[in-house]
Amino acid sequence: MASKKQCMIKTILTQFLSSSSDDSSDNDVEYAISIWMMTKSRISVQYLLESITEICISENISGILCRHSSGGSEQIPLHNRILILIWYMASLDKYSSIADRFGVSESTASCAIRNLLQFIQENLVKKVIIWPTGDELQEIQDLYMELKGFPGVVGMIDGSHIRIHKPQIRGIDYYNRKEYYSIVLQAVVREDMRFTDVFTGFPGKVHDARILKESPLYNMAKNMDRNFHILGDSAYPNLPWLLVPFRDNGHLTYAQKTFNKTHSSIRSNVERAFGQLKGRFTRLQSVNQRDIRTIVQTILTGCVLHNICIINHDDMDDMLNCDERLFK
C-alpha cells in the first residue's frame, strides 16, 4: 500500500502535469523545484550544482556555468538547467513538453540536456562512481562476513537491459533474447547499492560474459587482493575474483545448496539497485534516442544521479515501488 507521502506526491504531480501551458515560466520552474525537493532532495540538487561548478572552475571549462538561451535572450542559470536535466531523466517527456514546463524554447531545453549529459559522462562519472579503497573494501567484506557469514565479498555484478528504439545502424544486433531492442548496462554495486563500476554500450544481443571480458573491470579485477571477490550469477565465468553459484544438476550437497542460497541473497542487492535506478529515473525504462552515444551518456548520467541520491541519504524505499520487471 502506498504511503501518505507517495499519495501526496502523486496528487501534486498529476495536478502539475495537467496544468495549463499558459502558466508563467517562473511558476512552472518553482513548481518543478518543489516537486523535485519532495521526491529527490534539495541536497542532491545542491551537490550536483556544486560538483559541476567546482569542476568547471578547477579545469577551466567554459560554456557550462552560464549559457544563453536561443536567440541571445536572458541567461538560463545552471540551477535551472540541472532541473531540466533531472526532469528529463525522471520522465519520458519529449523535449517540447519539457521546454513548455520550464518556459524555454525546445532548442534551449535540448541543448541544456545534451550539454549536461556529455559533461557528466566526461567529468562526473569518474568522480562519483568510484571503486572502493583498501579500507573500504575491508569494511564491505567485514559487513557481509558478519551479516551472512560469507567471506571476502566486496561487490555484486550483473547486467541490465536498457530498452531503446531500433538503432539506424546494425539495429538487429540490439534485439535481445527478450525480444526488444536494448543496450546492456553492466554494473557492480556495494552494500548500500551505490554503483562502484559501470560499463555500457554493448548491444542487447551480446552475452554478459563477453561484455565482462571487454570491460575495463576484467583486467582491473585480476590485480585485486585474492581475499576479495565479486559475486555474479551463472551467466558469468567462475574466476578467482568472481564467484558464481554451483550449477544445480540435481545432486548438490547441503553445503553447496547453502552456498547458493547465501550467494543469491547477497547478489540480489544489484537487482535492487537496478530496480531503484529505473524506478527513480524513468527515462532508463525506455530511452527514446537513436544516437548510441547519447543513449550511453543518458545511462551513465542515471547511474551518477543514482549514486548522488544515495550519498545524500535520499529515502528511496519509501518513494519507490519497484516493479520486478525493471530489475533486468
N, C-alpha and C positions, 0 to 999 in steps of 0.2 A: 504494500500500500504506500502511495506517495506521501511524503511528509508535508506539513503545512507550508514549509518554506518552498518546496517544489511546486505546490499548487499555486502559491502566490506568484512565483516567478513565471509559471506557465500563463497565468492570467495577464500579467504585465506584458509578456512577450506577445501574446495574442492581440492585446489592445494596440501595442506598438506597430506590429506588422500590418494591422488592418487600418492604421491611421491614414489620414489623407496626405498625399504627397505635397499638398499646398501648404503644409505647416512650415514655419520658418526653419531655416537650416540650423540656427542656433538651438532651437528646441529639439530638433532631431538629434543633434550631436549630444546635447546634455542628457536626453532620454537614453541614447545608446550608452553613454557613460554610466548612467545609473544602473542599467541592466547588467553591464559588464561588472560593475562593482559588486553586485549581489551574487553573480554566478562565477566570476573568475578572480576577484580580489583586486583591490586597489594596489596592494603591494606588488603583485605580479606585473601590472602595467608600469609602475614606477621602476621596478627592477629592469624591465626591458628598455625603458626610456633611458635610464642611467647607463646601462651597458652599451647601448648604441652610441650615446653621446661620448662616453669615455673612449671607445674605440676610434670614433671619428677624430677626436682631439689628439689622442696619442699617436695615431697613424696618419694624421693629416689627410683624412678622407673628406673630400668636398662633395656637395650635392645632396647629402642625406639630412644634415641638421636643419636645413632650411631650403625648401623648394617652392617655386611659384606654381600656381595653378595655370591651366592653359590660358593663353591669351595675355599673360602678364598681369593678371588680376591679383587680388590680395594673396598673401602667403598662406600656405597650408602648414600649420605648426606640426612638428614631428609627433607630438602627443596625439593629434587628430589622425595623422597618417597611420600611427600604430593601431588606433582604434578601428580604422578602416580595414587594416590587415586582419585584425582579430575577428572582426565581423565576417570577413571573407572566409577565414579558417573555421569559424564556428557555425557557418550556414552553408546552404547550397545556392545562395542568391547569385544572380548574374551581375556583371559589372554595372549594368544600367540601374538595377534595383539598389545596389549598394550606393551608387552615386546619388540617387534620389534621397536616400536616407540621410546622407551626410551633406546634402546641399552643395555638391560639387559636380563638375562635368564627368561624363563617363570616361573620357580620356585621362582626366586627372586621377580618378579612382584607380583605373587600370595601371597608370604609371606608378602611383604610390605603392600599390600591391606588388607589382613586378620588381620595382627597385628594392623594396624591403625583403622580398623573397630571396633575391640574389645576394643582398648584403648579409642576411642571416646565414645563408649557405657558406659564404666566403669568410665570415668573421666570427659568427657566434657558435656554430656547430662545435668547433674545436675548443671553445671556452666553456660551454655548458654541458656537452656530452663528453664526459671525462672518465677514462679508465681509472679505477681506484688505485691509490698509492699503496705502498708496502704496509703501512699501519692500518689503512682502511681494509685492505684485503684480509688482514689478520682478524680484524673486528667482525667482518662479514662471516668468515668461516667459523669463528668462535660462536657467533649467534646461532648458526644452523647446527653446530655441534651441540649446543645447549638445548635448543628447541626440538630438534629432530634426531639427535644422536648420529648425524651424518657428517663425517669429517671432510674438511677441505673445500667446501662449496663456496665459490666466490661470484657466481653468476649463473643465469639460466638463459639459454639461447633458443630462438625459434624464428620462423618466418611467417609473415602475414601478407596476404594478397590485398593490394590496394586496387580497387576497381577503377578502370579508366575506360574512355571511349577507344574504339579501334584506331590505332595509330595509322597514319597515311603510308608509312614506310615499314615493310615487313610486319604488317599487322597480325598475320596469322601466328607469329612467334609469341604474341602476348595472350593468345587464347589458352586458358589454363584447363586443367582436368576437371574443374568445377563448372566449366562451360561458360565462362565470361572472360573478358579481357582484363588483364591486370599487370601490375608491376609488383615485384616481391620486395618487401621490407624485411631485412634480416636484422635482428636486434638482440643484444644481451642486456639483461636487467639485473639490478641488485636487489637487496632485501626490501627497500622502500619503493620499488617499481620505477626508479629512475633508470633511464637508458644509459649504459656505460659504453656502448659501442653500437653504431648503426651503419648499415650498408644497404644501399638501394639503387635500383636502376635496371636490374635484370628482368627480362620478360617473364610473364607468369608461367610459361611452359617449362622453364628451367627448374630442375630439381634442387631442393635445399642443399644437398651435399655438394653439388657443383658450385653453387653460389658461395658456400662457405670457403671452398678451396680457392676461389677467385678473389675473395675479400682480404683486405689487409690483416684482419683478425687472425687468419690462418697462420701466417708467418709470425705475427707478434706473439701468439699464444704458445708457440714452440719454445719460446725463451722464458715462459712463465715458470715459477717455482713448482717443482714436481709435487709438492704437498698441496697445491691448489688445483682445482679443476672446475670446469663449467658443466652444467647438466643440460643435455639435449634429448629430444625424442628419437625414435627409431629411424627417422629419416636421415640421421647423421651417422658418420662412421664412429666407431669406438676408438678413441685415441688416448694417449697418456694424460692429456689435459681436458679431454671431452668424454664424459661418461654418459652412456645411453643405457636404457633398460635391457634386461635379459629378454631375448626373444621367446615368447611363450609357445613352446612346442607341445604343451600339454603334460610335460613331465618336469616342471620346475620344482625345485626343493622349497621347503618352507622359508629358508634363508633368502633364496632368490625372489620369492614372492614378496617377502617383507622389504627387500631392497627395492623392488619395483614400485611398491605402494608408497614408500617414503620418497623415492625419487620423483614419482608423479605429483605428490603433494607439494613438494618444493618447486618443481618445474611449472606448476600451474600459475606461479607468480608472473611469468612472462605473458601468459594468455590473458591474465587480468590486466596487465599493463597495456596490451593491445586493445582490449575492450574499453579501457578508460581513454586511451588516445583517440579512438574513433568515436566514442560516445561524446566526448567533450568537443573535439574538433571535427564536426560533421563533414567538412569538406573531404576528409580522407575516406569517407564511406563511398564516394564516387567523385573522382577528380575530373571535372568537365573541361579538360585541356587536351590538346592533341600534340603539343610540343613536349617531347620527353624531358628535355632539360627543365622546363617549367614544372612538370609533374614531379620530378626529383626534388626540385627546390621546395615545392609545396609539402612533400612528405617530410623532408628534413626540418622544415620550419615547424610542422606539427610536433615533431619529436623534441625540438628545442623548447617550444612553448609548454609541452608536457612536463619537461624537467623543471622549467621555471616555476610552474604551479606547485610541484612537489617541494622544491627548495623553499618556497614561501608558505608551505603548510596549508595550501588550499584544501578544503574539505571535499574530496571527490566522491567518496562513498555516499554521502548524504545527497549529493546533487545528481548523481547518475544512476540510472537503472540500466546497466549494460545488457544488451541482447547477446546471447551466446554466439549468435551468427556473426557478430563483429570480431570475435576472437581470431578467426582465421581468414 
